Amino acid sequence: MMHDEDHVVSGFIHTGTIYYSYQDSVTVSIKGQQVKLVKILTIFTTIDFSSNYFEGPIPEVLMDFKAIHVLNFSNNALSGEIPPTIGNLKQLESLDLSNNSLVGEIPTQ
């Protein structure tokens, strides 16, 4: 998950075309709902840290996970502000920070 966006995480290159491999399906939990994703790319990456009693600020090391698509930190005890380095997660499509003790504004990054 920490590859930069210029590298292919999964698949292979043949005559200038990138062919990605697909996994039949996977079930993920997003906002407490079980969702089955069918024929997803194997490069789809999700981390669900919800309901784990995590405390303190959002870990800065997560901002190095360049290939992450879904990150769920809901229902914890996170505090402080959302770091502006959240903008480093260029592939991020879904971020759930609900039910924490975060303060401040959402960074424009």
C-alpha positions as CSV (number, residue, x, y, z in Angstrom):
1,M,0.0,0.0,0.0
2,M,3.0,2.3,0.3
3,H,3.9,2.2,-3.4
4,D,3.9,5.6,-5.1
5,E,1.3,6.3,-7.8
6,D,3.8,5.9,-10.6
7,H,4.2,2.2,-9.9
8,V,1.8,-0.6,-10.7
9,V,0.8,-2.4,-7.6
10,S,-0.8,-5.4,-9.3
11,G,-0.9,-6.6,-12.9
12,F,1.7,-6.6,-15.6
13,I,2.7,-4.6,-18.6
14,H,2.6,-6.0,-22.1
15,T,3.3,-3.8,-25.2
16,G,2.6,-0.6,-23.4
17,T,-0.8,-1.7,-22.0
18,I,-1.4,-2.4,-18.3
19,Y,-3.5,-5.5,-17.6
20,Y,-4.8,-5.6,-14.1
21,S,-5.9,-8.9,-12.5
22,Y,-9.3,-9.2,-10.9
23,Q,-10.4,-11.0,-7.8
24,D,-13.9,-12.5,-8.0
25,S,-15.3,-10.7,-5.0
26,V,-14.6,-9.5,-1.5
27,T,-16.9,-8.4,1.3
28,V,-15.9,-5.2,3.2
29,S,-17.4,-3.4,6.1
30,I,-18.0,0.3,5.3
31,K,-19.8,2.4,7.9
32,G,-21.0,-0.7,9.6
33,Q,-22.6,-2.1,6.5
34,Q,-21.3,-5.3,4.9
35,V,-20.8,-4.6,1.2
36,K,-19.9,-7.3,-1.4
37,L,-17.7,-6.0,-4.2
38,V,-17.8,-8.2,-7.2
39,K,-15.0,-8.4,-9.8
40,I,-12.8,-5.9,-8.1
41,L,-9.3,-5.0,-9.0
42,T,-6.7,-6.7,-6.9
43,I,-5.2,-3.3,-6.3
44,F,-8.3,-2.2,-4.3
45,T,-7.1,-1.7,-0.8
46,T,-9.1,-1.1,2.4
47,I,-8.3,-0.6,6.0
48,D,-11.0,-0.8,8.6
49,F,-9.8,0.3,12.1
50,S,-13.3,1.1,13.3
51,S,-14.4,0.4,16.9
52,N,-11.0,-0.4,18.2
53,Y,-10.6,2.0,21.2
54,F,-7.8,3.9,19.4
55,E,-6.8,7.1,21.2
56,G,-4.8,10.2,20.4
57,P,-4.0,11.8,17.1
58,I,-4.5,10.2,13.7
59,P,-1.1,8.3,13.1
60,E,1.1,10.2,10.7
61,V,2.4,6.9,9.2
62,L,-0.9,6.3,7.5
63,M,-0.2,9.3,5.3
64,D,2.4,7.1,3.5
65,F,-0.1,4.5,2.4
66,K,-0.3,5.9,-1.2
67,A,-2.5,3.1,-2.6
68,I,-5.2,3.1,0.0
69,H,-8.7,3.5,-1.3
70,V,-10.9,3.2,1.8
71,L,-9.9,4.1,5.3
72,N,-12.3,3.7,8.2
73,F,-11.4,5.0,11.7
74,S,-14.9,5.5,13.0
75,N,-16.0,4.8,16.5
76,N,-12.7,5.3,18.3
77,A,-11.3,8.0,20.6
78,L,-9.1,9.9,18.1
79,S,-8.4,13.5,19.1
80,G,-6.7,16.5,17.7
81,E,-7.0,17.8,14.1
82,I,-7.0,16.0,10.8
83,P,-3.5,16.4,9.5
84,P,-3.0,18.3,6.3
85,T,-0.9,15.4,5.0
86,I,-4.2,13.5,4.5
87,G,-3.8,15.1,1.0
88,N,-0.9,12.6,0.4
89,L,-3.5,9.8,0.0
90,K,-4.2,10.5,-3.7
91,Q,-6.1,7.2,-4.2
92,L,-8.4,7.7,-1.2
93,E,-12.1,7.5,-2.2
94,S,-13.7,7.0,1.2
95,L,-12.6,8.3,4.6
96,D,-14.7,7.7,7.7
97,L,-13.6,9.5,10.9
98,S,-17.1,9.7,12.5
99,N,-17.7,9.3,16.2
100,N,-14.3,10.5,17.3
101,S,-13.2,13.6,19.2
102,L,-11.5,15.4,16.4
103,V,-11.4,19.2,16.3
104,G,-10.8,21.9,13.7
105,E,-11.6,22.0,10.1
106,I,-11.2,19.5,7.3
107,P,-7.9,20.3,5.5
108,T,-8.3,21.6,2.0
109,Q,-5.6,19.2,0.8
